[in-house]
């Protein structure tokens, strides 16, 4: 598999949840519309941790990931998210087994 995946954990500042969630919704809509190589862009609240958010990202390959990073909506999300997140942790993953969306290799 040549897929690339990320798991990003955002620890939000108190009271920033709604604004951050709206920022993520906007980014996710743009990813859906403009990024065919982004196979999964899933955002989740963490049960029992109201200031935590997880974003799981799966890309068809390195080119799809590089294209994602170049997008204006991604650059906007990254700069704006700094207003709401006091900590951001990124795990770079290498998928090797599992069930993936159709069309992925």
Beta strands, then each sheet from edge to edge (+ up, - down):
strand 1: 4-12
strand 2: 38-46
strand 3: 49-59
strand 4: 85-93
sheet 1: 2+ 3- 1+ 4-
end
